[in-house]
């Protein structure tokens, strides 16, 4: 009986630590995704993807993550992915002036796909 209680306690404790580590990683990824400078494009792509795929994010955070990931894709001239992310951000029903910026970024990406590269 004592061993069963000890094993359950250890399992529950380890599970709790894993969840805390996951939450801390998601928080770190959210910071790297949403920070304007000081993060490489690759780090931003990875971090924004983690944020987008993680549960429990607010709609505002998701809109920002899709937009920021779209900006990185556009900077890499991957306009199809950029536009897809902008479209995801724009599915929000938020009444937010930030969405105007998302719309403008989407329009620039669309224009870039119509303009032949130099």
N, C-alpha and C positions, 0 to 999 in steps of 0.2 A: 504494500500500500504506500509506504513512504517513497519507494522508487517511482511509482506511478505519478505521485504528486510532484516529485522532483523533475521528472521528465516533462510533464505537462508545463511546469513552471519555466523550464529552460526553453521549450518550444515556443511558448507564448512570448517569452522575453526576446528571443531571437527574431520572431515574426514582427514584434513591435519595433525592434531596431532596424529591420529591413524596411519597414514602412517609413520610419523616420528618415532613413537614408534616401529612399525614393522621394519623399517630400522635399528634403533638402536639395536633391539633385534637380527636381522640377523647379524649385525656387531659384537656384543658380542659373538654370537654363532660361527661365523667364527673364532674369536680369540681363543675361547675355543677348537674348533675343531683342529686348526692348531698349537697350542702351543705344544711344545714337552713335557713339564713337568708341574706339579702343578695342573693338572685336573684329577679328578677321571675317571675311565673307563666309568662309567655310564653317567657322564657329557659329556664326549667326544662322546659317542654313540649318545646321544640326540642332542648335538650341531652339529655333522657332519650330522645327518639325516636332521636337519633343513636347513643346508647349501645346501645339495643335493637337497632338495625339493623346495628351494626358487628360484625364477626367477632372472635372471640378473647376475649370477656368471660367472666369466671367466672360460675358459676350464681348465686353470692351477689350479684354486681353486677347481674345481670339481674333478680333478684327485687327488689332495692332500687329499680332503675330503673322497673320496672313499678309497684311500690307508689307511689313518689314521683310518677310521672306520673298514677296513679290519684287520688292526693290532690289534685293540681291540678285534674283534671277534676271531681272532686266539689266542690271549692270554687267551680267555675264552674257548678255544678248540671247538669253533663253526666254524669248518673249512668250512662247506658248505657256510655259509654266508660270511666268509672271502674270499673264492675263488670267489664268485659272485661279491663282491665289487672290488677285484683285476681285474677281467675280465672287469668290467665297466670302471675302470681306464685305462685299456689297449686298450679300443676302441678308445682312443684319437689318432689323427693323428699328435700330437705334436712330434717334433724332439727334445726330451728332455732326457738328461742323467738320470733324475729322474725315468723315466720309467724302467730303468734297475733295480733299487731298487724294484719297484713294481713287476717286473717279478720274481726277487729272492724271494720276500715274498710269491708270489703265489706258486712257486716251493716248498718252505718249507711247506706251508699249504697242498699242494698235498702229499708231502712225509709223513706228519704227519697223513694223513687219511689212508695211506697204512701201517703205523706202528701200531701194536696193542699196546694199552695203557699198561703201566707197573703197 
